[in-house]
Amino acid sequence: MSLESSQGCTTPDNAKGQCISIQECPTMIDFLNNAPKPFSKELSKLLNQYVCAYRDNALFTEICCPSEPINIMGGGRGFPETSTPPPPDVLTHENLKLLPEECGLIDTDYKIRGGKAAHLREFPWMAVLAYQTNDGPKFKCGGSIINEKYILTAAHCIVATPYPLVSVRVGEYSLLSENDCEESNPNRCLPAPQDLVVEKVTVHPEYNTTTFANDIALIRVSKIEHLDTGELQSVCLPVYEDVITQEYKRGVVTGWGFIDPYGANVVDKLQKVELDKRNISVCVEAYKVQPTIKLSHYKQLCVGGYGIKDSCGGDSGGPFHVPAHFNDDDRYVQRGVVSIGHRFCGTSGFPGVYTNVVYYTKWILDTLRP
């Protein structure tokens, strides 16, 4: 970047910025990706005011890059309300009855700690996806039970994978142990896990393999037996208004993914880690080095990034869940699906990106069948 192009400037809303190319300005990229289209005349006029230089006979444009999100509503910072639609209202959806009311129950005896093994019955909705490799079936992705026939996961765990998905396992805790029992009570064990037949896979129709937008999928499986017995349960989804509007600062990610960025340490027992939710602009800034990744300021969540605590390879498709008061009880509600992150997970300054489930509840319900 030349000295001239990096000069200071003032944006139309009097914020200080730098005169740089549009491609180097995360706030402008984020705005252009999410602003309502087509642009109105007023919006086009405002955007032209950010231009501070044209290069190479106007082939390249440099703008005064604001340090904060662009405001076009005439007061305060942030995206316009029209570019952030409310989550879908599904309270009258005919398939809402297919989601169990008994879901996501929290065992209050367990306190959350980052980066440690979960307890035996702490997250009974966890699923793990098996793929046929040259060395036989291997577990490569996670998922969550949402009812007796469906598993929620990430689209990238289904599309363009090097190995075909062959089955889904539920009721698992230790991948290497034949019997999963409590350490303090060896006679109290989980039933044998269930390996389910994959009947149908539905990937979100707008999933993009390059940008990872709409990274969500549903797997219809053979019926899960003994659901809601304590050993097996569904996770709750954010379908009710008081849950949708709940403010939260952190949540819990669970999975059997690697516990180091090189994949040298294989995970045996289900792991859990508590992570903070961040503003999506933090992820936009962090991943601008990967220009193909286009992040949405509402359809994706930005989580973690403060240190070594992170989701990692093998955790993809698993849940990011938040405690909530749901159906008169304390329950876990799945807010996110593990999507993408830094190649070396746990790299400080690079939060994980998660699909924001609340914006996909209608698609989920539309897809479910009895």
Secondary structure in CASP SS format (residue, H / E / C, confidence):
PFRMAT SS
TARGET T0000
AUTHOR 0000-0000-0000
METHOD secondary structure of the structure
MODEL  1
M C 1.00
S C 1.00
L C 1.00
E C 1.00
S C 1.00
S C 1.00
Q C 1.00
G E 1.00
C E 1.00
T E 1.00
T C 1.00
P C 1.00
D C 1.00
N C 1.00
A C 1.00
K E 1.00
G E 1.00
Q E 1.00
C E 1.00
I E 1.00
S E 1.00
I H 1.00
Q H 1.00
E H 1.00
C C 1.00
P H 1.00
T H 1.00
M H 1.00
I H 1.00
D H 1.00
F H 1.00
L H 1.00
N H 1.00
N H 1.00
A C 1.00
P C 1.00
K C 1.00
P C 1.00
F C 1.00
S C 1.00
K H 1.00
E H 1.00
L H 1.00
S H 1.00
K H 1.00
L H 1.00
L H 1.00
N H 1.00
Q C 1.00
Y C 1.00
V E 1.00
C E 1.00
A E 1.00
Y E 1.00
R E 1.00
D C 1.00
N C 1.00
A C 1.00
L C 1.00
F E 1.00
T E 1.00
E E 1.00
I E 1.00
C E 1.00
C E 1.00
P E 1.00
S C 1.00
E C 1.00
P C 1.00
I C 1.00
N C 1.00
I C 1.00
M C 1.00
G C 1.00
G C 1.00
G C 1.00
R C 1.00
G C 1.00
F C 1.00
P C 1.00
E H 1.00
T H 1.00
S H 1.00
T C 1.00
P C 1.00
P C 1.00
P C 1.00
P C 1.00
D C 1.00
V C 1.00
L C 1.00
T C 1.00
H C 1.00
E C 1.00
N C 1.00
L H 1.00
K H 1.00
L H 1.00
L C 1.00
P C 1.00
E C 1.00
E C 1.00
C E 1.00
G C 1.00
L E 1.00
I C 1.00
D C 1.00
T C 1.00
D C 1.00
Y C 1.00
K C 1.00
I C 1.00
R C 1.00
G C 1.00
G C 1.00
K E 1.00
A E 1.00
A C 1.00
H C 1.00
L C 1.00
R C 1.00
E C 1.00
F C 1.00
P C 1.00
W C 1.00
M E 1.00
A E 1.00
V E 1.00
L E 1.00
A E 1.00
Y E 1.00
Q E 1.00
T E 1.00
N C 1.00
D C 1.00
G E 1.00
P E 1.00
K E 1.00
F E 1.00
K E 1.00
C E 1.00
G E 1.00
G E 1.00
S E 1.00
I E 1.00
I E 1.00
N E 1.00
E C 1.00
K C 1.00
Y E 1.00
I E 1.00
L E 1.00
T E 1.00
A C 1.00
A H 1.00
H H 1.00
C H 1.00
I C 1.00
V C 1.00
A C 1.00
T C 1.00
P C 1.00
Y C 1.00
P C 1.00
L E 1.00
V E 1.00
S E 1.00
V E 1.00
R E 1.00
V E 1.00
G C 1.00
E C 1.00
Y C 1.00
S E 1.00
L C 1.00
L C 1.00
S C 1.00
E C 1.00
N C 1.00
D C 1.00
C E 1.00
E C 1.00
E C 1.00
S C 1.00
N C 1.00
P C 1.00
N C 1.00
R C 1.00
C E 1.00
L C 1.00
P C 1.00
A C 1.00
P C 1.00
Q E 1.00
D E 1.00
L E 1.00
V E 1.00
V E 1.00
E E 1.00
K E 1.00
V E 1.00
T E 1.00
V E 1.00
H C 1.00
P C 1.00
E C 1.00
Y C 1.00
N C 1.00
T C 1.00
T C 1.00
T C 1.00
F C 1.00
A C 1.00
N C 1.00
D C 1.00
I C 1.00
A E 1.00
L E 1.00
I E 1.00
R E 1.00
V E 1.00
S C 1.00
K C 1.00
I C 1.00
E C 1.00
H C 1.00
L C 1.00
D C 1.00
T C 1.00
G C 1.00
E C 1.00
L C 1.00
Q C 1.00
S E 1.00
V C 1.00
C E 1.00
L C 1.00
P C 1.00
V C 1.00
Y C 1.00
E H 1.00
D H 1.00
V H 1.00
I H 1.00
T C 1.00
Q C 1.00
E C 1.00
Y C 1.00
K C 1.00
R E 1.00
G E 1.00
V E 1.00
V E 1.00
T E 1.00
G E 1.00
W C 1.00
G C 1.00
F C 1.00
I C 1.00
D C 1.00
P C 1.00
Y C 1.00
G C 1.00
A C 1.00
N C 1.00
V C 1.00
V C 1.00
D C 1.00
K E 1.00
L C 1.00
Q E 1.00
K E 1.00
V E 1.00
E E 1.00
L E 1.00
D E 1.00
K E 1.00
R E 1.00
N C 1.00
I H 1.00
S H 1.00
V H 1.00
C H 1.00
V H 1.00
E H 1.00
A H 1.00
Y H 1.00
K H 1.00
V H 1.00
Q C 1.00
P C 1.00
T C 1.00
I C 1.00
K C 1.00
L C 1.00
S C 1.00
H C 1.00
Y C 1.00
K C 1.00
Q E 1.00
L E 1.00
C E 1.00
V E 1.00
G C 1.00
G C 1.00
Y C 1.00
G C 1.00
I C 1.00
K C 1.00
D C 1.00
S C 1.00
C C 1.00
G C 1.00
G C 1.00
D C 1.00
S C 1.00
G C 1.00
G C 1.00
P E 1.00
F E 1.00
H E 1.00
V E 1.00
P E 1.00
A E 1.00
H E 1.00
F E 1.00
N C 1.00
D C 1.00
D E 1.00
D E 1.00
R E 1.00
Y E 1.00
V E 1.00
Q E 1.00
R E 1.00
G E 1.00
V E 1.00
V E 1.00
S E 1.00
I E 1.00
G C 1.00
H C 1.00
R C 1.00
F C 1.00
C C 1.00
G C 1.00
T C 1.00
S C 1.00
G C 1.00
F C 1.00
P C 1.00
G E 1.00
V E 1.00
Y E 1.00
T E 1.00
N E 1.00
V H 1.00
V H 1.00
Y H 1.00
Y H 1.00
T H 1.00
K H 1.00
W H 1.00
I H 1.00
L H 1.00
D H 1.00
T H 1.00
L C 1.00
R C 1.00
P C 1.00
END
